[in-house]
Amino acid sequence: MKISDITSLLGLEVYVEGDGEREIKGVITGDLLSFIMAEAMEDWLWITIQVHLNVAAVAVLKDVPLIITASGRKPGKDLVDRCLIEGITLAGASGSAYETAGKLWEAGLGRTQ
């Protein structure tokens, strides 16, 4: 599923436009940065409530092209600026991480075919 399809499907507020044509292959949800560093895979999207600069650093490290901030959390300016520089799509969901991940699961993202 393409990033642009995901942002549309979930009705996300997009803070930074990255490569909307990039394919997402999986989803990870978590707020502990060390967990994301250990478990995230390239081309996955990341759902988190963290909104500070270190989120971008972890996304770059793991080649995560889409960060979704959940529960209506708004990113700090430093995170927005870094995502612009790195070409990472940064978007926000009003629903919880659980609700957001559930909608993605229902849409077929994360299921093995």
KAZI-V35409 format. One record per pair of residues at least 12 apart in sequence whose C-alpha atoms are under 10 Angstrom apart, sorted by the first residue. I is the first residue (numbers start at 1). J is the second residue. If there is no record, write none. Layout:
i;j
I;J
I;J
This chain:
i;j
1;21
1;22
1;23
1;24
1;25
1;26
1;104
1;107
1;108
1;109
1;110
2;19
2;20
2;21
2;22
2;23
2;24
2;25
3;17
3;18
3;19
3;20
3;21
3;22
3;23
3;24
3;45
3;65
3;66
3;89
4;17
4;18
4;19
4;20
4;21
4;22
4;23
4;89
5;20
5;21
5;22
5;23
5;24
6;20
6;23
6;24
6;45
6;66
6;103
6;104
6;107
6;109
7;20
7;66
7;68
7;89
7;90
7;91
7;92
7;93
9;103
9;104
9;107
10;92
10;93
10;94
10;95
10;100
10;103
10;104
11;91
11;92
11;93
11;94
12;68
12;69
12;70
12;90
12;91
12;92
12;93
12;94
12;95
12;100
13;68
13;69
13;72
13;74
13;90
13;91
13;92
13;93
13;94
14;68
14;89
14;90
14;91
14;92
14;93
15;68
15;74
15;75
15;79
15;80
15;81
15;83
15;84
15;89
15;90
15;91
15;92
16;66
16;67
16;79
16;80
16;81
16;82
16;83
16;84
16;85
16;87
16;88
16;89
16;90
16;91
17;66
17;83
17;84
17;87
17;88
17;89
17;90
17;91
18;65
18;66
18;83
18;84
18;85
18;86
18;87
18;88
18;89
18;90
19;65
19;66
19;87
19;88
19;89
20;65
20;66
20;88
20;89
22;43
22;65
22;66
23;43
23;44
23;45
23;65
24;42
24;43
24;44
24;45
24;64
24;65
24;66
24;109
24;110
25;41
25;42
25;43
25;44
25;45
25;109
25;110
25;111
25;112
26;40
26;41
26;42
26;43
26;44
26;45
26;46
26;64
26;104
26;105
26;109
26;110
26;111
26;112
27;40
27;41
27;43
27;44
27;45
27;46
27;47
27;64
27;66
27;101
27;104
27;105
27;109
27;110
27;111
28;40
28;41
28;44
28;45
28;46
28;47
28;48
28;64
28;67
28;101
28;110
29;45
29;46
29;47
29;48
29;49
29;67
29;68
29;70
29;97
29;98
29;100
29;101
30;46
30;47
30;48
30;49
30;50
30;97
31;46
31;47
31;48
31;49
31;50
31;51
31;55
31;97
32;48
32;49
32;50
32;55
33;48
33;50
33;54
33;55
33;57
33;58
33;59
34;58
36;48
36;55
36;58
36;59
36;62
37;57
37;58
37;59
37;61
37;62
38;62
39;62
40;58
40;59
40;61
40;62
40;63
40;64
41;59
41;62
41;63
41;64
42;59
42;60
42;61
42;62
42;63
42;64
42;65
43;59
43;62
43;63
43;64
43;65
43;66
44;59
44;62
44;63
44;64
44;65
44;66
44;67
44;110
45;59
45;63
45;64
45;65
45;66
45;67
45;68
45;89
46;59
46;64
46;65
46;66
46;67
46;68
46;69
46;90
46;97
46;101
47;66
47;67
47;68
47;69
47;70
47;91
47;92
47;93
47;96
47;97
47;98
47;100
47;101
48;67
48;68
48;69
48;70
48;71
48;73
48;92
48;93
48;96
48;97
49;68
49;69
49;70
49;71
49;72
49;73
49;74
49;75
49;92
49;93
49;96
49;97
50;67
50;68
50;69
50;70
50;73
50;74
50;75
50;76
51;67
51;68
51;69
51;70
51;73
51;74
51;75
51;76
51;77
51;78
51;79
51;80
52;74
52;75
52;76
52;77
52;78
52;79
52;80
53;75
53;76
53;77
53;78
53;79
53;80
53;81
53;82
53;83
54;78
54;79
54;82
55;67
55;75
55;79
55;82
55;83
56;78
56;79
56;80
56;81
56;82
56;83
56;84
56;85
56;86
56;88
56;90
57;79
57;82
57;83
57;86
59;83
59;86
59;88
60;82
60;83
60;86
60;87
60;88
63;88
64;88
64;89
65;83
65;86
65;87
65;88
65;89
65;90
66;83
66;87
66;88
66;89
66;90
66;91
67;83
67;88
67;89
67;90
67;91
67;92
68;89
68;90
68;91
68;92
68;93
68;97
68;100
69;90
69;91
69;92
69;93
69;94
69;95
69;96
69;97
69;100
70;91
70;92
70;93
70;94
70;95
70;96
70;97
70;98
70;99
70;100
70;101
71;92
71;93
71;94
71;95
71;96
71;97
71;98
71;99
71;100
72;92
72;93
72;94
72;95
72;96
72;97
73;91
73;92
73;93
73;94
73;95
73;96
74;91
74;92
74;93
74;94
75;90
75;91
75;92
